[in-house]
């Protein structure tokens, strides 16, 4: 079977691509309105919604970027995994019931719609939509780059492709174009319905595949993970220490971003408004947390093993840390397992990318026009599909021209942008009546200016403190201070009663 490894992997990935086309066409028949396109008609069951939550959280950021982070920085990124699980619990506690009740009362089709209902402010809704678009370009670029890396690895080992390219392999531009083409078809046809049902399939695959990958990783070196740890320890003790090579302050800043920042991820919290019943949240939480924790075994095991085998001389150093998952699967996993995991990786990436495109399209064709003009666009569903295409192209260009960043670090930055801009307005504001629209506007603008300014100015904070954590601190502080100093705006009676529940 090993001699047909590349063909088996390619067959699994091709089968998955065909499934995407089928799911997209099936979902298109169920998508009759913008409410279906953006909110799945609020018809999701507990298991579908719960798996969609953890799948969207993991995505290409975790499955491709995660092993790359462990390979390059050791155990530093373990803090992201632990903190995200804790953040899920906080998210459900603060937002699950309120957002679902709000969906029942006002029938929003997006998160800025919910913000507009809470604050009665067009400017706050507009700035929320702008913040979402800003974060989406970076996070969607992460998904496209991750998908490109998977396709490059899968297709690059196929004999006839090697012959066609004279052994050079496929270019980044070709893989990004192919990734976007499949992604756009899948998203434009099916909207969020296609995303959540693919989430269900890939989430179940990845939970079981992560366990099998862990067993494969243990078998790579004699002595299992103990030998892996010893090898890394002898080379660089910091890499296997509690803080990893990035140090204590960087790891603690991850704690801040990923515990509190989970409440600000629009592609995750909007799914809390899509369930059939209000009480579904209590059953979704354990499924989401356990599913995320188990699938994260792939992140941990591949990264550690690849770092150890390179140190031990069993493999040459990787040209790019982000190829750690692909190299491991091609080298150490059974061909069928590698094919299934590669297909699962693509599913995770595409379903999350679909969520981002969906949220971004809602911001462009629904939220911004309503905030500026006071009404939606005509033929909103058509324009939503056009906006999906345009956002995908913009993110693809960003993916091609941001090659200096690791996928995992670019994902962490985008996560932080969402966190700093949305956590005060939504996670706190939906639980604290004293919050004001002015405070929301100040916190959103300050967070974007702080994080983007630090990133593009090349400013490094002391001791590796993450700029996103600093942006979240600034945003939260200004939100609280301005709320206390500004005049409180009356809350609509139904929203006021909702916040008392």
C-alpha positions as a printed NumPy array, in Angstrom:
array([[  0.   ,   0.   ,   0.   ],
       [  2.938,   2.361,   0.67 ],
       [  3.859,   2.456,  -3.02 ],
       [  0.418,   3.904,  -3.753],
       [  0.522,   6.391,  -0.863],
       [  0.191,   9.545,  -2.977],
       [ -2.643,   8.038,  -5.045],
       [ -4.558,   6.972,  -1.92 ],
       [ -4.177,  10.392,  -0.337],
       [ -5.213,  12.093,  -3.575],
       [ -8.274,   9.815,  -3.862],
       [ -9.39 ,  10.746,  -0.32 ],
       [ -8.951,  14.453,  -0.977],
       [-10.716,  14.217,  -4.35 ],
       [-13.595,  12.364,  -2.689],
       [-13.846,  15.157,  -0.167],
       [-13.868,  17.834,  -2.893],
       [-16.713,  16.016,  -4.638],
       [-18.586,  15.859,  -1.343],
       [-18.178,  19.644,  -0.99 ],
       [-19.77 ,  20.178,  -4.38 ],
       [-22.675,  17.883,  -3.445],
       [-23.171,  19.556,  -0.044],
       [-23.028,  22.998,  -1.65 ],
       [-25.698,  22.075,  -4.225],
       [-27.867,  20.447,  -1.541],
       [-27.548,  23.461,   0.731],
       [-28.378,  25.833,  -2.151],
       [-31.815,  24.231,  -2.411],
       [-32.377,  24.952,   1.295],
       [-31.144,  28.554,   1.027],
       [-34.171,  30.633,   0.086],
       [-33.441,  33.893,   1.907],
       [-30.689,  35.907,   3.558],
       [-31.854,  34.51 ,   6.897],
       [-31.116,  31.007,   5.592],
       [-27.809,  32.138,   4.027],
       [-26.511,  33.863,   7.18 ],
       [-28.34 ,  32.107,  10.046],
       [-29.312,  28.632,   8.744],
       [-32.918,  29.525,   9.551],
       [-32.295,  28.764,  13.272],
       [-32.907,  25.062,  12.605],
       [-29.662,  23.477,  13.865],
       [-29.787,  20.528,  16.243],
       [-27.604,  20.199,  19.342],
       [-24.93 ,  17.917,  17.853],
       [-24.652,  19.839,  14.578],
       [-24.315,  23.191,  16.357],
       [-21.908,  21.875,  19.019],
       [-19.578,  20.261,  16.489],
       [-19.749,  23.411,  14.333],
       [-18.591,  25.491,  17.321],
       [-15.45 ,  23.449,  18.056],
       [-14.671,  22.823,  14.378],
       [-14.811,  26.54 ,  13.603],
       [-12.582,  27.217,  16.595],
       [ -9.928,  24.682,  15.576],
       [ -9.856,  25.176,  11.789],
       [ -6.676,  25.536,   9.704],
       [ -5.258,  27.73 ,  12.47 ],
       [ -5.083,  24.702,  14.773],
       [ -4.619,  21.8  ,  12.364],
       [ -1.901,  23.385,  10.207],
       [ -0.689,  26.391,  12.195],
       [ -0.718,  24.577,  15.554],
       [  1.88 ,  21.897,  14.703],
       [  3.969,  24.616,  13.045],
       [  3.92 ,  26.669,  16.24 ],
       [  4.949,  23.672,  18.372],
       [  7.721,  22.84 ,  15.911],
       [  9.116,  26.371,  16.053],
       [  8.374,  27.497,  19.638],
       [  7.963,  24.285,  21.645],
       [  5.233,  24.22 ,  24.271],
       [  4.358,  27.945,  24.164],
       [  1.277,  27.376,  22.042],
       [ -0.08 ,  24.746,  24.481],
       [ -1.438,  27.752,  26.357],
       [ -3.666,  28.522,  23.379],
       [ -5.243,  25.058,  23.56 ],
       [ -5.909,  25.035,  27.304],
       [ -7.12 ,  28.642,  27.326],
       [ -9.455,  28.182,  24.371],
       [-11.221,  25.321,  26.175],
       [-11.672,  27.583,  29.193],
       [-12.805,  30.393,  26.91 ],
       [-15.54 ,  28.199,  25.427],
       [-17.007,  27.713,  28.896],
       [-16.983,  31.456,  29.581],
       [-18.554,  32.137,  26.17 ],
       [-21.443,  29.767,  26.793],
       [-21.968,  31.158,  30.303],
       [-22.029,  34.809,  29.223],
       [-23.667,  34.675,  25.798],
       [-25.407,  31.419,  24.855],
       [-28.804,  32.068,  26.45 ],
       [-28.9  ,  35.817,  25.806],
       [-27.949,  35.612,  22.138],
       [-30.453,  32.821,  21.482],
       [-33.252,  34.748,  23.238],
       [-32.295,  37.848,  21.272],
       [-32.51 ,  35.81 ,  18.073],
       [-36.049,  34.834,  19.104],
       [-37.051,  38.431,  19.869],
       [-35.475,  40.413,  17.02 ],
       [-34.484,  37.772,  14.419],
       [-31.037,  39.241,  13.635],
       [-29.133,  37.844,  10.662],
       [-25.702,  38.877,  11.962],
       [-23.789,  39.882,  15.074],
       [-23.908,  43.637,  14.245],
       [-27.703,  43.237,  14.012],
       [-27.666,  41.94 ,  17.583],
       [-25.409,  44.839,  18.632],
       [-27.824,  47.319,  17.043],
       [-30.7  ,  45.761,  18.986],
       [-28.788,  45.964,  22.279],
       [-27.51 ,  49.554,  21.978],
       [-29.929,  51.155,  19.511],
       [-26.931,  52.724,  17.777],
       [-26.139,  52.64 ,  14.069],
       [-22.576,  53.826,  14.663],
       [-21.857,  50.948,  17.06 ],
       [-23.302,  48.457,  14.593],
       [-21.215,  50.003,  11.783],
       [-17.968,  49.892,  13.762],
       [-18.663,  46.291,  14.809],
       [-19.096,  45.354,  11.144],
       [-15.85 ,  47.142,  10.215],
       [-13.961,  45.369,  13.012],
       [-15.333,  42.028,  11.838],
       [-14.236,  42.71 ,   8.258],
       [-10.755,  43.721,   9.435],
       [-10.249,  40.531,  11.426],
       [-11.769,  38.37 ,   8.706],
       [ -9.212,  39.355,   6.079],
       [ -6.376,  38.094,   8.274],
       [ -8.15 ,  34.995,   9.583],
       [ -9.473,  34.036,   6.153],
       [ -5.963,  34.434,   4.752],
       [ -4.874,  31.903,   7.417],
       [ -7.45 ,  29.407,   6.158],
       [ -6.495,  29.901,   2.513],
       [ -2.784,  29.536,   3.263],
       [ -3.446,  26.418,   5.321],
       [ -5.538,  24.927,   2.529],
       [ -2.826,  25.82 ,   0.031],
       [ -0.196,  24.024,   2.144],
       [ -2.371,  20.886,   2.293],
       [ -2.998,  20.858,  -1.458],
       [  0.659,  21.53 ,  -2.212],
       [  1.707,  18.555,  -0.094],
       [ -0.958,  16.216,  -1.474],
       [ -0.553,  17.127,  -5.143],
       [  3.214,  17.637,  -5.031],
       [  3.865,  13.929,  -4.381],
       [  1.775,  12.67 ,  -7.315],
       [  4.09 ,  11.295, -10.013],
       [  2.406,  12.82 , -13.064],
       [  2.301,  16.248, -11.41 ],
       [  6.028,  16.019, -10.601],
       [  6.723,  15.142, -14.229],
       [  4.521,  17.976, -15.486],
       [  6.304,  20.522, -13.266],
       [  9.81 ,  19.093, -13.864],
       [ 10.095,  18.188, -10.199],
       [  9.508,  21.785,  -9.052],
       [  6.101,  21.108,  -7.557],
       [  3.076,  23.355,  -7.757],
       [  3.449,  27.073,  -7.143],
       [  1.907,  28.878,  -4.196],
       [ -0.167,  30.977,  -6.591],
       [ -1.679,  27.89 ,  -8.252],
       [ -2.533,  26.236,  -4.918],
       [ -4.102,  29.442,  -3.549],
       [ -6.138,  29.857,  -6.753],
       [ -7.337,  26.254,  -6.629],
       [ -8.166,  26.569,  -2.932],
       [-10.196,  29.732,  -3.5  ],
       [-12.041,  28.301,  -6.484],
       [-13.362,  25.316,  -4.534],
       [-14.017,  27.468,  -1.475],
       [-15.979,  30.118,  -3.367],
       [-18.19 ,  27.561,  -5.111],
       [-18.902,  25.85 ,  -1.814],
       [-19.68 ,  29.112,   0.01 ],
       [-21.612,  30.93 ,  -2.699],
       [-23.973,  28.033,  -3.291],
       [-24.622,  26.819,   0.244],
       [-23.966,  29.703,   2.633],
       [-23.805,  28.886,   6.339],
       [-25.929,  25.738,   5.889],
       [-23.15 ,  24.108,   3.836],
       [-20.62 ,  25.162,   6.462],
       [-22.324,  23.705,   9.523],
       [-23.143,  20.35 ,   7.949],
       [-19.599,  19.964,   6.652],
       [-18.464,  20.921,  10.145],
       [-20.4  ,  17.951,  11.469],
       [-18.682,  15.515,   9.107],
       [-15.158,  16.853,   9.533],
       [-15.525,  17.315,  13.296],
       [-16.388,  13.667,  13.818],
       [-13.572,  12.625,  11.454],
       [-10.992,  14.758,  13.245],
       [-11.884,  13.538,  16.738],
       [-11.195,   9.929,  15.736],
       [ -8.303,  10.826,  13.428],
       [ -6.59 ,  12.812,  16.207],
       [ -6.566,   9.714,  18.416],
       [ -5.088,   7.609,  15.587],
       [ -2.509,  10.291,  14.789],
       [ -1.482,  10.323,  18.45 ],
       [ -0.87 ,   6.555,  18.298],
       [  1.125,   6.996,  15.083],
       [  3.171,   9.783,  16.7  ],
       [  3.965,   7.642,  19.752],
       [  5.327,   4.9  ,  17.471],
       [  7.72 ,   7.168,  15.535],
       [ 10.575,   7.011,  18.065],
       [ 11.583,   4.092,  20.27 ],
       [ 10.438,   5.   ,  23.742],
       [  7.411,   6.939,  22.495],
       [  6.64 ,  10.427,  23.737],
       [  9.105,  10.047,  26.611],
       [ 11.928,   9.772,  24.069],
       [ 10.476,  12.694,  22.115],
       [ 10.533,  14.821,  25.27 ],
       [ 14.07 ,  13.712,  26.164],
       [ 15.354,  14.549,  22.676],
       [ 13.831,  18.024,  22.762],
       [ 15.066,  18.571,  26.334],
       [ 18.667,  17.773,  25.413],
       [ 18.554,  20.172,  22.485],
       [ 16.751,  23.081,  24.178],
       [ 15.256,  22.68 ,  27.685],
       [ 13.12 ,  25.791,  27.222],
       [ 11.268,  24.214,  24.299],
       [  9.743,  21.568,  26.585],
       [  9.329,  23.828,  29.629],
       [  5.913,  25.176,  30.741],
       [  6.475,  28.456,  28.883],
       [  8.207,  27.172,  25.727],
       [ 10.767,  29.231,  23.86 ],
       [  8.554,  32.324,  23.736],
       [  8.765,  32.811,  27.492],
       [  6.418,  33.473,  30.386],
       [  4.967,  36.849,  29.351],
       [  4.144,  35.695,  25.824],
       [  2.426,  32.579,  27.166],
       [  0.45 ,  34.566,  29.731],
       [ -0.621,  36.995,  27.028],
       [ -1.97 ,  33.979,  25.123],
       [ -3.903,  33.151,  28.291],
       [ -5.486,  36.591,  28.239],
       [ -6.28 ,  36.529,  24.504],
       [ -7.685,  33.016,  24.302],
       [ -9.633,  32.829,  27.581],
       [-11.423,  36.158,  27.266],
       [-11.053,  36.436,  23.507],
       [-13.225,  33.391,  22.829],
       [-16.27 ,  35.552,  23.611],
       [-15.397,  37.815,  20.705],
       [-15.082,  35.371,  17.808],
       [-17.981,  36.221,  15.458],
       [-17.766,  32.953,  13.489],
       [-18.307,  31.062,  16.767],
       [-20.768,  33.168,  18.745],
       [-23.143,  33.678,  15.81 ],
       [-23.702,  29.898,  15.839],
       [-25.196,  30.297,  19.322],
       [-28.131,  32.05 ,  17.62 ],
       [-28.771,  29.222,  15.128],
       [-30.11 ,  26.448,  17.378],
       [-33.728,  25.285,  17.472],
       [-34.223,  25.78 ,  21.21 ],
       [-32.903,  28.135,  23.881],
       [-31.993,  25.288,  26.243],
       [-29.799,  23.547,  23.641],
       [-26.735,  25.468,  24.854],
       [-26.377,  23.408,  28.034],
       [-26.033,  20.248,  25.936],
       [-23.77 ,  21.845,  23.335],
       [-21.064,  22.955,  25.779],
       [-19.658,  19.548,  26.839],
       [-19.696,  18.286,  23.244],
       [-17.81 ,  21.376,  22.034],
       [-15.205,  21.357,  24.821],
       [-14.476,  17.613,  24.65 ],
       [-14.39 ,  17.632,  20.837],
       [-11.943,  20.534,  20.802],
       [ -9.726,  18.954,  23.473],
       [ -9.486,  15.608,  21.69 ],
       [ -8.866,  17.085,  18.233],
       [ -6.108,  19.273,  19.719],
       [ -4.082,  16.085,  20.269],
       [ -3.163,  16.373,  16.587],
       [ -1.784,  19.892,  17.204],
       [  0.362,  18.72 ,  20.134],
       [  1.58 ,  15.315,  18.977],
       [  2.605,  16.239,  15.429],
       [  4.443,  19.384,  16.489],
       [  6.475,  17.672,  19.214],
       [  7.333,  14.612,  17.139],
       [  8.433,  16.615,  14.101],
       [ 10.657,  18.814,  16.266],
       [ 12.214,  15.703,  17.836],
       [ 12.837,  13.805,  14.588],
       [ 14.528,  16.848,  13.026],
       [ 16.744,  17.25 ,  16.103],
       [ 17.583,  13.527,  16.019],
       [ 18.53 ,  13.717,  12.34 ],
       [ 15.73 ,  11.369,  11.271],
       [ 14.396,  14.083,   8.971],
       [ 16.016,  17.144,   7.378],
       [ 14.992,  20.491,   8.77 ],
       [ 11.676,  21.745,   7.426],
       [ 11.773,  24.516,   4.844],
       [  8.724,  26.001,   6.563],
       [  7.415,  25.209,  10.043],
       [  3.853,  25.255,   8.681],
       [  4.595,  22.072,   6.678],
       [  5.063,  20.038,   9.888],
       [  1.613,  18.402,   9.719],
       [  1.894,  17.577,   6.017],
       [  5.405,  16.102,   6.341],
       [  4.368,  13.99 ,   9.339],
       [  1.317,  12.572,   7.561],
       [  3.285,  11.792,   4.407],
       [  6.155,  10.207,   6.342],
       [  4.732,   8.435,   9.39 ],
       [  0.993,   7.89 ,   9.01 ],
       [ -0.628,   4.917,   7.277],
       [ -1.631,   5.998,   3.729],
       [ -5.339,   5.608,   4.408],
       [ -5.08 ,   7.51 ,   7.697],
       [ -3.06 ,  10.23 ,   5.966],
       [ -5.718,  10.502,   3.255],
       [ -8.547,  10.735,   5.778],
       [ -6.698,  13.314,   7.888],
       [ -5.771,  15.414,   4.846],
       [ -9.432,  15.349,   3.781],
       [-10.439,  16.244,   7.334],
       [ -7.939,  19.102,   7.367],
       [ -9.439,  20.495,   4.18 ],
       [-12.915,  20.123,   5.656],
       [-11.908,  21.969,   8.813],
       [-10.329,  24.755,   6.8  ],
       [-13.151,  25.13 ,   4.297],
       [-15.997,  25.052,   6.8  ],
       [-14.296,  27.716,   8.937],
       [-13.47 ,  29.785,   5.863],
       [-17.123,  29.518,   4.86 ],
       [-18.12 ,  30.863,   8.282],
       [-15.776,  33.828,   7.833],
       [-16.956,  34.537,   4.301],
       [-20.534,  34.315,   5.517],
       [-19.97 ,  36.741,   8.401],
       [-17.96 ,  39.067,   6.158],
       [-20.601,  39.069,   3.418],
       [-23.246,  39.897,   6.03 ],
       [-21.149,  42.862,   7.151],
       [-20.777,  44.175,   3.575],
       [-24.299,  43.719,   2.188],
       [-26.454,  43.83 ,   5.323],
       [-24.814,  45.508,   8.318],
       [-22.956,  48.413,   6.721],
       [-25.85 ,  49.453,   4.413],
       [-28.334,  49.305,   7.297],
       [-26.006,  51.342,   9.52 ],
       [-25.327,  53.961,   6.831],
       [-28.625,  54.085,   4.891],
       [-31.06 ,  52.699,   7.449],
       [-32.186,  49.9  ,   5.139],
       [-30.837,  46.76 ,   3.47 ],
       [-29.827,  46.379,  -0.162],
       [-32.333,  45.15 ,  -2.71 ],
       [-31.743,  41.556,  -3.851],
       [-29.649,  41.041,  -0.72 ],
       [-29.097,  37.319,  -1.3  ],
       [-27.566,  37.965,  -4.744],
       [-25.265,  40.664,  -3.391],
       [-24.29 ,  38.395,  -0.49 ],
       [-22.958,  35.88 ,  -2.999],
       [-21.111,  38.593,  -4.943],
       [-19.574,  39.916,  -1.705],
       [-18.477,  36.389,  -0.8  ],
       [-16.485,  36.189,  -4.034],
       [-14.87 ,  39.605,  -3.563],
       [-13.862,  38.946,   0.057],
       [-12.336,  35.591,  -0.938],
       [-10.226,  37.271,  -3.635],
       [ -9.023,  39.964,  -1.21 ],
       [ -8.103,  37.361,   1.412],
       [ -6.286,  35.257,  -1.205],
       [ -4.134,  38.248,  -2.156],
       [ -3.415,  38.867,   1.522],
       [ -2.483,  35.187,   1.915],
       [  0.014,  35.42 ,  -0.942],
       [  1.652,  38.605,   0.312],
       [  1.889,  37.791,   4.03 ],
       [  4.328,  34.907,   3.692],
       [  6.624,  36.154,   6.445],
       [  4.227,  35.142,   9.211],
       [  3.601,  31.637,  10.494],
       [  0.013,  30.523,   9.963],
       [ -0.408,  30.066,  13.711],
       [  0.887,  33.537,  14.578],
       [ -1.224,  35.208,  11.885],
       [ -4.234,  33.307,  13.244],
       [ -3.469,  34.432,  16.797],
       [ -3.273,  38.06 ,  15.636],
       [ -6.638,  37.864,  13.856],
       [ -8.176,  36.146,  16.883],
       [ -6.869,  39.04 ,  19.013],
       [ -8.382,  41.656,  16.674],
       [-11.795,  40.049,  17.09 ],
       [-11.287,  39.732,  20.84 ],
       [-10.239,  43.323,  21.484],
       [-12.952,  44.815,  19.277],
       [-15.916,  42.589,  20.181],
       [-15.458,  41.274,  23.746],
       [-16.252,  44.601,  25.479],
       [-19.225,  45.417,  23.228],
       [-20.795,  41.94 ,  23.197],
       [-19.528,  39.744,  26.035],
       [-19.606,  42.517,  28.643],
       [-22.191,  44.835,  27.108],
       [-24.823,  42.107,  26.849],
       [-24.416,  41.441,  30.579],
       [-23.912,  44.992,  31.912],
       [-26.665,  47.574,  31.449],
       [-24.357,  50.503,  32.22 ],
       [-22.413,  49.951,  28.955],
       [-22.97 ,  52.794,  26.487],
       [-22.726,  53.08 ,  22.686],
       [-19.986,  55.706,  23.04 ],
       [-17.905,  53.318,  25.156],
       [-18.352,  50.605,  22.525],
       [-17.271,  52.931,  19.733],
       [-14.188,  54.098,  21.641],
       [-13.171,  50.533,  22.556],
       [-13.572,  49.234,  18.99 ],
       [-11.597,  52.079,  17.391],
       [ -8.859,  51.993,  20.052],
       [ -8.432,  48.225,  19.71 ],
       [ -8.021,  48.357,  15.928],
       [ -5.629,  51.314,  16.068],
       [ -3.539,  49.696,  18.82 ],
       [ -3.205,  46.208,  17.377],
       [ -2.814,  47.136,  13.719],
       [ -0.488,  50.013,  14.626],
       [  1.787,  47.748,  16.667],
       [  1.772,  45.075,  13.955],
       [  2.589,  47.252,  10.965],
       [  4.98 ,  49.556,  12.787],
       [  7.072,  46.532,  13.754],
       [  6.953,  47.511,  17.428],
       [  7.83 ,  44.653,  19.794],
       [  6.45 ,  44.845,  23.316],
       [  8.764,  43.933,  26.235],
       [  9.261,  40.23 ,  27.079],
       [  7.302,  39.04 ,  24.059],
       [  3.95 ,  40.342,  25.32 ],
       [  1.478,  39.848,  22.464],
       [  0.156,  43.051,  20.816],
       [ -3.329,  41.539,  20.775],
       [ -3.309,  41.138,  24.549],
       [ -2.203,  44.744,  24.917],
       [ -4.968,  45.85 ,  22.535],
       [ -7.541,  43.926,  24.571],
       [ -6.302,  45.566,  27.781],
       [ -6.594,  49.03 ,  26.219],
       [-10.036,  48.233,  24.81 ],
       [-11.436,  46.881,  28.097],
       [-10.04 ,  49.773,  30.133],
       [-11.448,  52.468,  27.866],
       [-14.779,  50.636,  27.609],
       [-15.205,  50.641,  31.372],
       [-13.994,  54.218,  31.932],
       [-16.072,  55.741,  29.12 ],
       [-19.166,  53.764,  30.175],
       [-18.906,  55.149,  33.698],
       [-18.319,  58.728,  32.502],
       [-20.84 ,  58.89 ,  29.641],
       [-24.62 ,  59.187,  29.868],
       [-26.438,  55.867,  29.826],
       [-28.804,  55.445,  26.899],
       [-32.26 ,  53.919,  27.633],
       [-32.502,  50.248,  26.708],
       [-35.537,  48.932,  24.836],
       [-37.975,  47.236,  27.188],
       [-37.705,  43.766,  25.653],
       [-33.889,  43.898,  25.674],
       [-33.916,  45.151,  29.26 ],
       [-36.037,  42.173,  30.339],
       [-33.783,  39.813,  28.382],
       [-30.713,  41.079,  30.235],
       [-32.417,  40.397,  33.583],
       [-32.748,  36.682,  32.789]])
